[in-house]
Amino acid sequence: MYIVVQKLKRMQQRPKDFNKRHFSQIEERFHSAQQQVQEIKMELQKAPSDHQLIQKEVDASTHYKKMKEAYESFIFQRTKIQWLKEGDSNTRFFHRSIRRRKFQQRVLEIIDKNGVI
């Protein structure tokens, strides 16, 4: 039993290390990837026929898309955790969520196929 517990403790460290390597400071990494793409695009405007710069832009855009996806996933998880903590209780967070949902679901105008309101 002791050996199993020791192995489990060692195995627990691997996911923590993986998480630190790939998902730590995700917001900063997302913003730096965004900045890098913008800088490369500015350089590309000066020299549009530079093939190395074009490849650099493709690589930076791919990296940016991955960072954006990871950042959005992080934000979604953080929001979900906050909802689980504060939930349906009568809090400011709950009322802001309801207000936002009402605003998103409201109907501003109805147009038929002839374009008449």
PDB file as gemmi writes it, atoms N, CA and C in Angstrom:
CRYST1    1.000    1.000    1.000  90.00  90.00  90.00 P 1                      
ATOM      1  N   MET A   1       0.827  -1.193   0.000  1.00  0.00           N  
ATOM      2  CA  MET A   1       0.000   0.000   0.000  1.00  0.00           C  
ATOM      3  C   MET A   1       0.869   1.253   0.000  1.00  0.00           C  
ATOM      4  N   TYR A   2       1.952   1.222   0.755  1.00  0.00           N  
ATOM      5  CA  TYR A   2       2.859   2.356   0.848  1.00  0.00           C  
ATOM      6  C   TYR A   2       3.445   2.695  -0.529  1.00  0.00           C  
ATOM      7  N   ILE A   3       3.798   1.664  -1.299  1.00  0.00           N  
ATOM      8  CA  ILE A   3       4.386   1.862  -2.623  1.00  0.00           C  
ATOM      9  C   ILE A   3       3.378   2.526  -3.562  1.00  0.00           C  
ATOM     10  N   VAL A   4       2.126   2.108  -3.484  1.00  0.00           N  
ATOM     11  CA  VAL A   4       1.087   2.681  -4.339  1.00  0.00           C  
ATOM     12  C   VAL A   4       0.898   4.160  -4.012  1.00  0.00           C  
ATOM     13  N   VAL A   5       0.881   4.487  -2.745  1.00  0.00           N  
ATOM     14  CA  VAL A   5       0.705   5.875  -2.321  1.00  0.00           C  
ATOM     15  C   VAL A   5       1.875   6.722  -2.809  1.00  0.00           C  
ATOM     16  N   GLN A   6       3.084   6.205  -2.716  1.00  0.00           N  
ATOM     17  CA  GLN A   6       4.265   6.945  -3.170  1.00  0.00           C  
ATOM     18  C   GLN A   6       4.213   7.182  -4.688  1.00  0.00           C  
ATOM     19  N   LYS A   7       3.793   6.169  -5.425  1.00  0.00           N  
ATOM     20  CA  LYS A   7       3.679   6.318  -6.878  1.00  0.00           C  
ATOM     21  C   LYS A   7       2.613   7.341  -7.242  1.00  0.00           C  
ATOM     22  N   LEU A   8       1.519   7.336  -6.528  1.00  0.00           N  
ATOM     23  CA  LEU A   8       0.459   8.315  -6.781  1.00  0.00           C  
ATOM     24  C   LEU A   8       0.946   9.734  -6.491  1.00  0.00           C  
ATOM     25  N   LYS A   9       1.726   9.900  -5.441  1.00  0.00           N  
ATOM     26  CA  LYS A   9       2.264  11.222  -5.122  1.00  0.00           C  
ATOM     27  C   LYS A   9       3.197  11.713  -6.228  1.00  0.00           C  
ATOM     28  N   ARG A  10       4.040  10.795  -6.753  1.00  0.00           N  
ATOM     29  CA  ARG A  10       4.925  11.184  -7.850  1.00  0.00           C  
ATOM     30  C   ARG A  10       4.151  11.505  -9.119  1.00  0.00           C  
ATOM     31  N   MET A  11       3.086  10.757  -9.371  1.00  0.00           N  
ATOM     32  CA  MET A  11       2.262  10.985 -10.561  1.00  0.00           C  
ATOM     33  C   MET A  11       1.496  12.295 -10.462  1.00  0.00           C  
ATOM     34  N   GLN A  12       1.210  12.728  -9.263  1.00  0.00           N  
ATOM     35  CA  GLN A  12       0.468  13.960  -9.067  1.00  0.00           C  
ATOM     36  C   GLN A  12       1.286  15.170  -9.522  1.00  0.00           C  
ATOM     37  N   GLN A  13       2.578  15.098  -9.428  1.00  0.00           N  
ATOM     38  CA  GLN A  13       3.438  16.221  -9.789  1.00  0.00           C  
ATOM     39  C   GLN A  13       3.475  16.446 -11.299  1.00  0.00           C  
ATOM     40  N   ARG A  14       3.353  15.401 -12.101  1.00  0.00           N  
ATOM     41  CA  ARG A  14       3.418  15.544 -13.556  1.00  0.00           C  
ATOM     42  C   ARG A  14       2.308  16.436 -14.119  1.00  0.00           C  
ATOM     43  N   PRO A  15       1.041  16.228 -13.751  1.00  0.00           N  
ATOM     44  CA  PRO A  15       0.016  17.145 -14.269  1.00  0.00           C  
ATOM     45  C   PRO A  15       0.224  18.582 -13.809  1.00  0.00           C  
ATOM     46  N   LYS A  16       0.741  18.762 -12.600  1.00  0.00           N  
ATOM     47  CA  LYS A  16       1.005  20.121 -12.114  1.00  0.00           C  
ATOM     48  C   LYS A  16       2.092  20.784 -12.958  1.00  0.00           C  
ATOM     49  N   ASP A  17       3.152  20.039 -13.267  1.00  0.00           N  
ATOM     50  CA  ASP A  17       4.223  20.590 -14.094  1.00  0.00           C  
ATOM     51  C   ASP A  17       3.712  20.898 -15.498  1.00  0.00           C  
ATOM     52  N   PHE A  18       2.922  19.992 -16.053  1.00  0.00           N  
ATOM     53  CA  PHE A  18       2.338  20.203 -17.379  1.00  0.00           C  
ATOM     54  C   PHE A  18       1.472  21.454 -17.389  1.00  0.00           C  
ATOM     55  N   ASN A  19       0.670  21.623 -16.367  1.00  0.00           N  
ATOM     56  CA  ASN A  19      -0.202  22.787 -16.261  1.00  0.00           C  
ATOM     57  C   ASN A  19       0.617  24.081 -16.178  1.00  0.00           C  
ATOM     58  N   LYS A  20       1.681  24.077 -15.402  1.00  0.00           N  
ATOM     59  CA  LYS A  20       2.523  25.263 -15.276  1.00  0.00           C  
ATOM     60  C   LYS A  20       3.198  25.599 -16.604  1.00  0.00           C  
ATOM     61  N   ARG A  21       3.685  24.572 -17.306  1.00  0.00           N  
ATOM     62  CA  ARG A  21       4.372  24.805 -18.576  1.00  0.00           C  
ATOM     63  C   ARG A  21       3.449  25.344 -19.652  1.00  0.00           C  
ATOM     64  N   HIS A  22       2.253  24.804 -19.748  1.00  0.00           N  
ATOM     65  CA  HIS A  22       1.389  25.118 -20.893  1.00  0.00           C  
ATOM     66  C   HIS A  22       0.285  26.134 -20.600  1.00  0.00           C  
ATOM     67  N   PHE A  23      -0.093  26.309 -19.359  1.00  0.00           N  
ATOM     68  CA  PHE A  23      -1.256  27.150 -19.078  1.00  0.00           C  
ATOM     69  C   PHE A  23      -1.005  28.244 -18.041  1.00  0.00           C  
ATOM     70  N   SER A  24       0.207  28.388 -17.573  1.00  0.00           N  
ATOM     71  CA  SER A  24       0.451  29.459 -16.609  1.00  0.00           C  
ATOM     72  C   SER A  24       0.560  30.791 -17.337  1.00  0.00           C  
ATOM     73  N   GLN A  25       0.114  31.817 -16.715  1.00  0.00           N  
ATOM     74  CA  GLN A  25       0.141  33.178 -17.250  1.00  0.00           C  
ATOM     75  C   GLN A  25      -0.457  33.236 -18.657  1.00  0.00           C  
ATOM     76  N   ILE A  26      -1.594  32.601 -18.824  1.00  0.00           N  
ATOM     77  CA  ILE A  26      -2.210  32.468 -20.142  1.00  0.00           C  
ATOM     78  C   ILE A  26      -2.616  33.826 -20.704  1.00  0.00           C  
ATOM     79  N   GLU A  27      -3.057  34.727 -19.844  1.00  0.00           N  
ATOM     80  CA  GLU A  27      -3.494  36.036 -20.320  1.00  0.00           C  
ATOM     81  C   GLU A  27      -2.316  36.829 -20.896  1.00  0.00           C  
ATOM     82  N   GLU A  28      -1.193  36.802 -20.206  1.00  0.00           N  
ATOM     83  CA  GLU A  28       0.003  37.498 -20.698  1.00  0.00           C  
ATOM     84  C   GLU A  28       0.490  36.874 -22.004  1.00  0.00           C  
ATOM     85  N   ARG A  29       0.495  35.567 -22.078  1.00  0.00           N  
ATOM     86  CA  ARG A  29       0.946  34.881 -23.295  1.00  0.00           C  
ATOM     87  C   ARG A  29       0.019  35.184 -24.466  1.00  0.00           C  
ATOM     88  N   PHE A  30      -1.280  35.286 -24.196  1.00  0.00           N  
ATOM     89  CA  PHE A  30      -2.242  35.625 -25.242  1.00  0.00           C  
ATOM     90  C   PHE A  30      -1.971  37.029 -25.776  1.00  0.00           C  
ATOM     91  N   HIS A  31      -1.795  37.982 -24.872  1.00  0.00           N  
ATOM     92  CA  HIS A  31      -1.566  39.366 -25.292  1.00  0.00           C  
ATOM     93  C   HIS A  31      -0.225  39.527 -26.012  1.00  0.00           C  
ATOM     94  N   SER A  32       0.797  38.797 -25.573  1.00  0.00           N  
ATOM     95  CA  SER A  32       2.091  38.904 -26.252  1.00  0.00           C  
ATOM     96  C   SER A  32       2.017  38.284 -27.651  1.00  0.00           C  
ATOM     97  N   ALA A  33       1.270  37.196 -27.808  1.00  0.00           N  
ATOM     98  CA  ALA A  33       1.090  36.599 -29.141  1.00  0.00           C  
ATOM     99  C   ALA A  33       0.335  37.557 -30.050  1.00  0.00           C  
ATOM    100  N   GLN A  34      -0.652  38.229 -29.516  1.00  0.00           N  
ATOM    101  CA  GLN A  34      -1.421  39.210 -30.281  1.00  0.00           C  
ATOM    102  C   GLN A  34      -0.508  40.364 -30.710  1.00  0.00           C  
ATOM    103  N   GLN A  35       0.312  40.827 -29.805  1.00  0.00           N  
ATOM    104  CA  GLN A  35       1.249  41.917 -30.097  1.00  0.00           C  
ATOM    105  C   GLN A  35       2.253  41.491 -31.169  1.00  0.00           C  
ATOM    106  N   GLN A  36       2.730  40.269 -31.065  1.00  0.00           N  
ATOM    107  CA  GLN A  36       3.707  39.759 -32.029  1.00  0.00           C  
ATOM    108  C   GLN A  36       3.109  39.713 -33.440  1.00  0.00           C  
ATOM    109  N   VAL A  37       1.867  39.259 -33.563  1.00  0.00           N  
ATOM    110  CA  VAL A  37       1.212  39.216 -34.869  1.00  0.00           C  
ATOM    111  C   VAL A  37       1.082  40.623 -35.436  1.00  0.00           C  
ATOM    112  N   GLN A  38       0.708  41.574 -34.614  1.00  0.00           N  
ATOM    113  CA  GLN A  38       0.568  42.952 -35.077  1.00  0.00           C  
ATOM    114  C   GLN A  38       1.904  43.527 -35.549  1.00  0.00           C  
ATOM    115  N   GLU A  39       2.968  43.251 -34.810  1.00  0.00           N  
ATOM    116  CA  GLU A  39       4.285  43.748 -35.193  1.00  0.00           C  
ATOM    117  C   GLU A  39       4.732  43.146 -36.523  1.00  0.00           C  
ATOM    118  N   ILE A  40       4.510  41.853 -36.699  1.00  0.00           N  
ATOM    119  CA  ILE A  40       4.908  41.199 -37.947  1.00  0.00           C  
ATOM    120  C   ILE A  40       4.097  41.740 -39.118  1.00  0.00           C  
ATOM    121  N   LYS A  41       2.831  42.007 -38.898  1.00  0.00           N  
ATOM    122  CA  LYS A  41       2.004  42.580 -39.969  1.00  0.00           C  
ATOM    123  C   LYS A  41       2.485  43.973 -40.352  1.00  0.00           C  
ATOM    124  N   MET A  42       2.936  44.750 -39.384  1.00  0.00           N  
ATOM    125  CA  MET A  42       3.484  46.078 -39.686  1.00  0.00           C  
ATOM    126  C   MET A  42       4.754  45.945 -40.524  1.00  0.00           C  
ATOM    127  N   GLU A  43       5.623  44.985 -40.158  1.00  0.00           N  
ATOM    128  CA  GLU A  43       6.842  44.739 -40.938  1.00  0.00           C  
ATOM    129  C   GLU A  43       6.494  44.249 -42.342  1.00  0.00           C  
ATOM    130  N   LEU A  44       5.460  43.437 -42.431  1.00  0.00           N  
ATOM    131  CA  LEU A  44       5.055  42.874 -43.713  1.00  0.00           C  
ATOM    132  C   LEU A  44       4.512  43.949 -44.656  1.00  0.00           C  
ATOM    133  N   GLN A  45       3.948  45.001 -44.092  1.00  0.00           N  
ATOM    134  CA  GLN A  45       3.485  46.110 -44.931  1.00  0.00           C  
ATOM    135  C   GLN A  45       4.661  46.840 -45.568  1.00  0.00           C  
ATOM    136  N   LYS A  46       5.792  46.871 -44.889  1.00  0.00           N  
ATOM    137  CA  LYS A  46       6.987  47.525 -45.420  1.00  0.00           C  
ATOM    138  C   LYS A  46       7.662  46.674 -46.493  1.00  0.00           C  
ATOM    139  N   ALA A  47       7.639  45.357 -46.305  1.00  0.00           N  
ATOM    140  CA  ALA A  47       8.289  44.439 -47.258  1.00  0.00           C  
ATOM    141  C   ALA A  47       7.340  43.284 -47.569  1.00  0.00           C  
ATOM    142  N   PRO A  48       6.346  43.507 -48.429  1.00  0.00           N  
ATOM    143  CA  PRO A  48       5.333  42.473 -48.678  1.00  0.00           C  
ATOM    144  C   PRO A  48       5.823  41.234 -49.422  1.00  0.00           C  
ATOM    145  N   SER A  49       6.975  41.295 -50.062  1.00  0.00           N  
ATOM    146  CA  SER A  49       7.447  40.135 -50.830  1.00  0.00           C  
ATOM    147  C   SER A  49       8.472  39.294 -50.070  1.00  0.00           C  
ATOM    148  N   ASP A  50       8.731  39.595 -48.830  1.00  0.00           N  
ATOM    149  CA  ASP A  50       9.700  38.850 -48.018  1.00  0.00           C  
ATOM    150  C   ASP A  50       9.078  37.523 -47.582  1.00  0.00           C  
ATOM    151  N   HIS A  51       9.592  36.429 -48.137  1.00  0.00           N  
ATOM    152  CA  HIS A  51       9.013  35.108 -47.875  1.00  0.00           C  
ATOM    153  C   HIS A  51       9.231  34.638 -46.442  1.00  0.00           C  
ATOM    154  N   GLN A  52      10.373  35.001 -45.860  1.00  0.00           N  
ATOM    155  CA  GLN A  52      10.617  34.635 -44.460  1.00  0.00           C  
ATOM    156  C   GLN A  52       9.624  35.332 -43.543  1.00  0.00           C  
ATOM    157  N   LEU A  53       9.345  36.578 -43.847  1.00  0.00           N  
ATOM    158  CA  LEU A  53       8.397  37.343 -43.047  1.00  0.00           C  
ATOM    159  C   LEU A  53       6.986  36.791 -43.191  1.00  0.00           C  
ATOM    160  N   ILE A  54       6.638  36.349 -44.389  1.00  0.00           N  
ATOM    161  CA  ILE A  54       5.317  35.743 -44.622  1.00  0.00           C  
ATOM    162  C   ILE A  54       5.179  34.470 -43.799  1.00  0.00           C  
ATOM    163  N   GLN A  55       6.236  33.642 -43.800  1.00  0.00           N  
ATOM    164  CA  GLN A  55       6.205  32.408 -43.015  1.00  0.00           C  
ATOM    165  C   GLN A  55       6.142  32.708 -41.525  1.00  0.00           C  
ATOM    166  N   LYS A  56       6.871  33.741 -41.115  1.00  0.00           N  
ATOM    167  CA  LYS A  56       6.848  34.161 -39.712  1.00  0.00           C  
ATOM    168  C   LYS A  56       5.434  34.592 -39.306  1.00  0.00           C  
ATOM    169  N   GLU A  57       4.760  35.297 -40.210  1.00  0.00           N  
ATOM    170  CA  GLU A  57       3.397  35.761 -39.941  1.00  0.00           C  
ATOM    171  C   GLU A  57       2.422  34.586 -39.831  1.00  0.00           C  
ATOM    172  N   VAL A  58       2.594  33.583 -40.685  1.00  0.00           N  
ATOM    173  CA  VAL A  58       1.738  32.394 -40.625  1.00  0.00           C  
ATOM    174  C   VAL A  58       1.944  31.664 -39.301  1.00  0.00           C  
ATOM    175  N   ASP A  59       3.202  31.499 -38.906  1.00  0.00           N  
ATOM    176  CA  ASP A  59       3.501  30.817 -37.641  1.00  0.00           C  
ATOM    177  C   ASP A  59       2.960  31.601 -36.444  1.00  0.00           C  
ATOM    178  N   ALA A  60       3.141  32.917 -36.465  1.00  0.00           N  
ATOM    179  CA  ALA A  60       2.660  33.751 -35.366  1.00  0.00           C  
ATOM    180  C   ALA A  60       1.135  33.730 -35.303  1.00  0.00           C  
ATOM    181  N   SER A  61       0.479  33.724 -36.444  1.00  0.00           N  
ATOM    182  CA  SER A  61      -0.986  33.665 -36.460  1.00  0.00           C  
ATOM    183  C   SER A  61      -1.494  32.343 -35.911  1.00  0.00           C  
ATOM    184  N   THR A  62      -0.823  31.263 -36.266  1.00  0.00           N  
ATOM    185  CA  THR A  62      -1.197  29.942 -35.742  1.00  0.00           C  
ATOM    186  C   THR A  62      -1.036  29.902 -34.229  1.00  0.00           C  
ATOM    187  N   HIS A  63       0.092  30.435 -33.761  1.00  0.00           N  
ATOM    188  CA  HIS A  63       0.331  30.478 -32.312  1.00  0.00           C  
ATOM    189  C   HIS A  63      -0.720  31.351 -31.622  1.00  0.00           C  
ATOM    190  N   TYR A  64      -1.054  32.476 -32.227  1.00  0.00           N  
ATOM    191  CA  TYR A  64      -2.061  33.380 -31.673  1.00  0.00           C  
ATOM    192  C   TYR A  64      -3.419  32.684 -31.567  1.00  0.00           C  
ATOM    193  N   LYS A  65      -3.789  31.932 -32.598  1.00  0.00           N  
ATOM    194  CA  LYS A  65      -5.077  31.228 -32.569  1.00  0.00           C  
ATOM    195  C   LYS A  65      -5.119  30.205 -31.436  1.00  0.00           C  
ATOM    196  N   LYS A  66      -4.009  29.509 -31.223  1.00  0.00           N  
ATOM    197  CA  LYS A  66      -3.947  28.542 -30.118  1.00  0.00           C  
ATOM    198  C   LYS A  66      -4.062  29.246 -28.768  1.00  0.00           C  
ATOM    199  N   MET A  67      -3.355  30.360 -28.626  1.00  0.00           N  
ATOM    200  CA  MET A  67      -3.404  31.117 -27.377  1.00  0.00           C  
ATOM    201  C   MET A  67      -4.800  31.698 -27.145  1.00  0.00           C  
ATOM    202  N   LYS A  68      -5.434  32.145 -28.207  1.00  0.00           N  
ATOM    203  CA  LYS A  68      -6.782  32.704 -28.085  1.00  0.00           C  
ATOM    204  C   LYS A  68      -7.755  31.626 -27.613  1.00  0.00           C  
ATOM    205  N   GLU A  69      -7.644  30.439 -28.202  1.00  0.00           N  
ATOM    206  CA  GLU A  69      -8.518  29.329 -27.806  1.00  0.00           C  
ATOM    207  C   GLU A  69      -8.291  28.944 -26.346  1.00  0.00           C  
ATOM    208  N   ALA A  70      -7.043  28.884 -25.935  1.00  0.00           N  
ATOM    209  CA  ALA A  70      -6.724  28.533 -24.552  1.00  0.00           C  
ATOM    210  C   ALA A  70      -7.217  29.621 -23.595  1.00  0.00           C  
ATOM    211  N   TYR A  71      -7.054  30.881 -23.977  1.00  0.00           N  
ATOM    212  CA  TYR A  71      -7.497  31.997 -23.139  1.00  0.00           C  
ATOM    213  C   TYR A  71      -9.018  31.998 -23.005  1.00  0.00           C  
ATOM    214  N   GLU A  72      -9.725  31.766 -24.102  1.00  0.00           N  
ATOM    215  CA  GLU A  72     -11.189  31.715 -24.038  1.00  0.00           C  
ATOM    216  C   GLU A  72     -11.661  30.557 -23.169  1.00  0.00           C  
ATOM    217  N   SER A  73     -10.981  29.435 -23.274  1.00  0.00           N  
ATOM    218  CA  SER A  73     -11.322  28.287 -22.431  1.00  0.00           C  
ATOM    219  C   SER A  73     -11.086  28.624 -20.956  1.00  0.00           C  
ATOM    220  N   PHE A  74      -9.982  29.295 -20.681  1.00  0.00           N  
ATOM    221  CA  PHE A  74      -9.671  29.708 -19.313  1.00  0.00           C  
ATOM    222  C   PHE A  74     -10.737  30.641 -18.764  1.00  0.00           C  
ATOM    223  N   ILE A  75     -11.141  31.632 -19.553  1.00  0.00           N  
ATOM    224  CA  ILE A  75     -12.161  32.584 -19.120  1.00  0.00           C  
ATOM    225  C   ILE A  75     -13.484  31.862 -18.865  1.00  0.00           C  
ATOM    226  N   PHE A  76     -13.829  30.938 -19.757  1.00  0.00           N  
ATOM    227  CA  PHE A  76     -15.076  30.182 -19.593  1.00  0.00           C  
ATOM    228  C   PHE A  76     -15.044  29.373 -18.301  1.00  0.00           C  
ATOM    229  N   GLN A  77     -13.927  28.711 -18.029  1.00  0.00           N  
ATOM    230  CA  GLN A  77     -13.816  27.909 -16.808  1.00  0.00           C  
ATOM    231  C   GLN A  77     -13.877  28.790 -15.564  1.00  0.00           C  
ATOM    232  N   ARG A  78     -13.219  29.949 -15.624  1.00  0.00           N  
ATOM    233  CA  ARG A  78     -13.229  30.850 -14.479  1.00  0.00           C  
ATOM    234  C   ARG A  78     -14.649  31.358 -14.207  1.00  0.00           C  
ATOM    235  N   THR A  79     -15.386  31.679 -15.259  1.00  0.00           N  
ATOM    236  CA  THR A  79     -16.760  32.139 -15.109  1.00  0.00           C  
ATOM    237  C   THR A  79     -17.631  31.033 -14.532  1.00  0.00           C  
ATOM    238  N   LYS A  80     -17.418  29.824 -15.010  1.00  0.00           N  
ATOM    239  CA  LYS A  80     -18.200  28.699 -14.516  1.00  0.00           C  
ATOM    240  C   LYS A  80     -17.933  28.455 -13.028  1.00  0.00           C  
ATOM    241  N   ILE A  81     -16.681  28.579 -12.632  1.00  0.00           N  
ATOM    242  CA  ILE A  81     -16.333  28.406 -11.218  1.00  0.00           C  
ATOM    243  C   ILE A  81     -17.000  29.488 -10.381  1.00  0.00           C  
ATOM    244  N   GLN A  82     -16.956  30.719 -10.894  1.00  0.00           N  
ATOM    245  CA  GLN A  82     -17.583  31.824 -10.160  1.00  0.00           C  
ATOM    246  C   GLN A  82     -19.082  31.584 -10.031  1.00  0.00           C  
ATOM    247  N   TRP A  83     -19.705  31.073 -11.098  1.00  0.00           N  
ATOM    248  CA  TRP A  83     -21.142  30.800 -11.043  1.00  0.00           C  
ATOM    249  C   TRP A  83     -21.441  29.710 -10.020  1.00  0.00           C  
ATOM    250  N   LEU A  84     -20.588  28.677  -9.963  1.00  0.00           N  
ATOM    251  CA  LEU A  84     -20.803  27.609  -8.990  1.00  0.00           C  
ATOM    252  C   LEU A  84     -20.647  28.114  -7.564  1.00  0.00           C  
ATOM    253  N   LYS A  85     -19.733  29.047  -7.353  1.00  0.00           N  
ATOM    254  CA  LYS A  85     -19.538  29.594  -6.011  1.00  0.00           C  
ATOM    255  C   LYS A  85     -20.694  30.499  -5.607  1.00  0.00           C  
ATOM    256  N   GLU A  86     -21.049  31.427  -6.502  1.00  0.00           N  
ATOM    257  CA  GLU A  86     -22.044  32.429  -6.148  1.00  0.00           C  
ATOM    258  C   GLU A  86     -23.441  32.037  -6.585  1.00  0.00           C  
ATOM    259  N   GLY A  87     -23.517  31.316  -7.693  1.00  0.00           N  
ATOM    260  CA  GLY A  87     -24.747  30.709  -8.167  1.00  0.00           C  
ATOM    261  C   GLY A  87     -25.980  31.578  -8.178  1.00  0.00           C  
ATOM    262  N   ASP A  88     -27.095  30.967  -7.823  1.00  0.00           N  
ATOM    263  CA  ASP A  88     -28.387  31.631  -7.872  1.00  0.00           C  
ATOM    264  C   ASP A  88     -28.684  32.445  -6.621  1.00  0.00           C  
ATOM    265  N   SER A  89     -27.738  32.550  -5.739  1.00  0.00           N  
ATOM    266  CA  SER A  89     -27.998  33.346  -4.540  1.00  0.00           C  
ATOM    267  C   SER A  89     -28.179  34.802  -4.945  1.00  0.00           C  
ATOM    268  N   ASN A  90     -28.753  35.546  -4.102  1.00  0.00           N  
ATOM    269  CA  ASN A  90     -29.142  36.929  -4.383  1.00  0.00           C  
ATOM    270  C   ASN A  90     -27.919  37.850  -4.305  1.00  0.00           C  
ATOM    271  N   THR A  91     -26.985  37.688  -5.269  1.00  0.00           N  
ATOM    272  CA  THR A  91     -25.755  38.473  -5.263  1.00  0.00           C  
ATOM    273  C   THR A  91     -25.719  39.431  -6.449  1.00  0.00           C  
ATOM    274  N   ARG A  92     -24.782  40.335  -6.397  1.00  0.00           N  
ATOM    275  CA  ARG A  92     -24.601  41.279  -7.493  1.00  0.00           C  
ATOM    276  C   ARG A  92     -24.208  40.534  -8.770  1.00  0.00           C  
ATOM    277  N   PHE A  93     -23.391  39.497  -8.636  1.00  0.00           N  
ATOM    278  CA  PHE A  93     -22.988  38.695  -9.790  1.00  0.00           C  
ATOM    279  C   PHE A  93     -24.204  38.075 -10.475  1.00  0.00           C  
ATOM    280  N   PHE A  94     -25.111  37.528  -9.688  1.00  0.00           N  
ATOM    281  CA  PHE A  94     -26.321  36.907 -10.239  1.00  0.00           C  
ATOM    282  C   PHE A  94     -27.163  37.933 -10.993  1.00  0.00           C  
ATOM    283  N   HIS A  95     -27.373  39.090 -10.406  1.00  0.00           N  
ATOM    284  CA  HIS A  95     -28.213  40.104 -11.041  1.00  0.00           C  
ATOM    285  C   HIS A  95     -27.562  40.675 -12.308  1.00  0.00           C  
ATOM    286  N   ARG A  96     -26.244  40.824 -12.296  1.00  0.00           N  
ATOM    287  CA  ARG A  96     -25.555  41.263 -13.510  1.00  0.00           C  
ATOM    288  C   ARG A  96     -25.697  40.229 -14.614  1.00  0.00           C  
ATOM    289  N   SER A  97     -25.608  38.960 -14.270  1.00  0.00           N  
ATOM    290  CA  SER A  97     -25.755  37.884 -15.260  1.00  0.00           C  
ATOM    291  C   SER A  97     -27.147  37.901 -15.870  1.00  0.00           C  
ATOM    292  N   ILE A  98     -28.155  38.066 -15.048  1.00  0.00           N  
ATOM    293  CA  ILE A  98     -29.535  38.102 -15.536  1.00  0.00           C  
ATOM    294  C   ILE A  98     -29.747  39.325 -16.425  1.00  0.00           C  
ATOM    295  N   ARG A  99     -29.241  40.469 -15.997  1.00  0.00           N  
ATOM    296  CA  ARG A  99     -29.386  41.693 -16.788  1.00  0.00           C  
ATOM    297  C   ARG A  99     -28.715  41.542 -18.155  1.00  0.00           C  
ATOM    298  N   ARG A 100     -27.504  40.967 -18.170  1.00  0.00           N  
ATOM    299  CA  ARG A 100     -26.782  40.751 -19.419  1.00  0.00           C  
ATOM    300  C   ARG A 100     -27.545  39.797 -20.329  1.00  0.00           C  
ATOM    301  N   ARG A 101     -28.106  38.739 -19.757  1.00  0.00           N  
ATOM    302  CA  ARG A 101     -28.860  37.765 -20.552  1.00  0.00           C  
ATOM    303  C   ARG A 101     -30.113  38.400 -21.146  1.00  0.00           C  
ATOM    304  N   LYS A 102     -30.809  39.204 -20.357  1.00  0.00           N  
ATOM    305  CA  LYS A 102     -31.999  39.909 -20.863  1.00  0.00           C  
ATOM    306  C   LYS A 102     -31.630  40.828 -22.025  1.00  0.00           C  
ATOM    307  N   PHE A 103     -30.526  41.548 -21.867  1.00  0.00           N  
ATOM    308  CA  PHE A 103     -30.081  42.478 -22.898  1.00  0.00           C  
ATOM    309  C   PHE A 103     -29.750  41.733 -24.192  1.00  0.00           C  
ATOM    310  N   GLN A 104     -29.118  40.577 -24.093  1.00  0.00           N  
ATOM    311  CA  GLN A 104     -28.732  39.808 -25.275  1.00  0.00           C  
ATOM    312  C   GLN A 104     -29.944  39.176 -25.960  1.00  0.00           C  
ATOM    313  N   GLN A 105     -30.984  38.864 -25.214  1.00  0.00           N  
ATOM    314  CA  GLN A 105     -32.124  38.155 -25.771  1.00  0.00           C  
ATOM    315  C   GLN A 105     -33.256  39.064 -26.218  1.00  0.00           C  
ATOM    316  N   ARG A 106     -33.114  40.362 -26.055  1.00  0.00           N  
ATOM    317  CA  ARG A 106     -34.210  41.244 -26.427  1.00  0.00           C  
ATOM    318  C   ARG A 106     -34.337  41.345 -27.948  1.00  0.00           C  
ATOM    319  N   VAL A 107     -35.542  41.630 -28.411  1.00  0.00           N  
ATOM    320  CA  VAL A 107     -35.829  41.770 -29.829  1.00  0.00           C  
ATOM    321  C   VAL A 107     -35.900  43.260 -30.133  1.00  0.00           C  
ATOM    322  N   LEU A 108     -35.033  43.738 -31.007  1.00  0.00           N  
ATOM    323  CA  LEU A 108     -34.996  45.155 -31.335  1.00  0.00           C  
ATOM    324  C   LEU A 108     -35.966  45.502 -32.466  1.00  0.00           C  
ATOM    325  N   GLU A 109     -36.040  44.630 -33.470  1.00  0.00           N  
ATOM    326  CA  GLU A 109     -36.954  44.878 -34.579  1.00  0.00           C  
ATOM    327  C   GLU A 109     -37.261  43.561 -35.274  1.00  0.00           C  
ATOM    328  N   ILE A 110     -38.396  43.540 -35.943  1.00  0.00           N  
ATOM    329  CA  ILE A 110     -38.808  42.364 -36.701  1.00  0.00           C  
ATOM    330  C   ILE A 110     -38.964  42.792 -38.150  1.00  0.00           C  
ATOM    331  N   ILE A 111     -38.288  42.085 -39.032  1.00  0.00           N  
ATOM    332  CA  ILE A 111     -38.342  42.428 -40.448  1.00  0.00           C  
ATOM    333  C   ILE A 111     -38.815  41.191 -41.211  1.00  0.00           C  
ATOM    334  N   ASP A 112     -39.840  41.359 -42.061  1.00  0.00           N  
ATOM    335  CA  ASP A 112     -40.292  40.249 -42.886  1.00  0.00           C  
ATOM    336  C   ASP A 112     -39.447  40.182 -44.161  1.00  0.00           C  
ATOM    337  N   LYS A 113     -39.774  39.251 -45.044  1.00  0.00           N  
ATOM    338  CA  LYS A 113     -38.939  39.045 -46.240  1.00  0.00           C  
ATOM    339  C   LYS A 113     -39.007  40.219 -47.223  1.00  0.00           C  
ATOM    340  N   ASN A 114     -39.989  41.104 -47.076  1.00  0.00           N  
ATOM    341  CA  ASN A 114     -40.070  42.300 -47.936  1.00  0.00           C  
ATOM    342  C   ASN A 114     -39.314  43.481 -47.329  1.00  0.00           C  
ATOM    343  N   GLY A 115     -38.776  43.334 -46.123  1.00  0.00           N  
ATOM    344  CA  GLY A 115     -38.025  44.389 -45.489  1.00  0.00           C  
ATOM    345  C   GLY A 115     -38.891  45.338 -44.693  1.00  0.00           C  
ATOM    346  N   VAL A 116     -40.142  44.974 -44.426  1.00  0.00           N  
ATOM    347  CA  VAL A 116     -41.064  45.842 -43.688  1.00  0.00           C  
ATOM    348  C   VAL A 116     -40.993  45.497 -42.215  1.00  0.00           C  
ATOM    349  N   ILE A 117     -40.970  46.536 -41.396  1.00  0.00           N  
ATOM    350  CA  ILE A 117     -40.924  46.321 -39.949  1.00  0.00           C  
ATOM    351  C   ILE A 117     -42.334  46.108 -39.426  1.00  0.00           C  
TER     352      ILE A 117                                                      
END                                                                             
